[in-house]
Amino acid sequence: MELDVYLICGRGEKGDKFQLGQVFNKEGNYFKDEYDPTTQYNNMDELQEALAKMVNVEKASLKLNQINL
């Protein structure tokens, strides 16, 4: 499964964390209200794990594509 993700960078006290701004699948489904936009992530691995749980797939089978809006 592939998801397009828009990240908001520069979060956290040191500016080294990011938040998930938007997430879409290839069919155009916007996962509104299915994730917490205030959660701050340290790395893409943490985000991938959270999103895999959200869409109920194995983490290894999930590909994230970072997009610019």
N, C-alpha and C positions, 0 to 999 in steps of 0.2 A: 504494500500500500504506500502511496505517496501523498504527502501533505505539503502545501505551500504555507510558509509561516512568515509573518511580518514581525520583526523583533524591535523592541524599543531599548536601545543600548544606553549605557552611562548611568545605570541605577546602582543603588547601594552606597554606603558611606564613601567608598573609594572610587566609585564609578566603574567598577569592574564586573557588575552583574547586568542582567537584562531581563526584560519582561516580554511576555507574548502579547503582541498587539492584536493580531488576527490570525486565523488559521482556516484554510480552505482545502477541500479534497479536489480531485481532478474533475468531479462531476459538478463542482461549483457550490457544494454544501458548505456554508459558513457555520461553524460550530458555536453559535451564539449561546451563551449561558451554560456551556458544557465545560468550561475551564475558568479558573480564577485569574483574571487579568492583573491582579495585584501581586501574584507570586513572583519572586525574583529568583532567577536561575544563575548558577555559577558557570555552567557550561552546556553545550549542546547535548551531551549525554544525559544530563538531568532532565532536560526538556523532552528528549526523545522517550525516556522512560515514562514520564507523566502523560505524554500524548498517546503512547502505546496502550496505557491503561484506559485512557479516555475512549479510544476507538476499539478497544478489546482485541488487540492483535499482539503478537510477539514483538518485542523491541527490535530484534534482528531483522524482521520483515518490514519495518517502517523506515521509509526514506523521507527526510525533511529537506525541502528546497527553500532556502531563504530568498524572500522577494523584497523588492522596494516598491513602495506605493507612490 
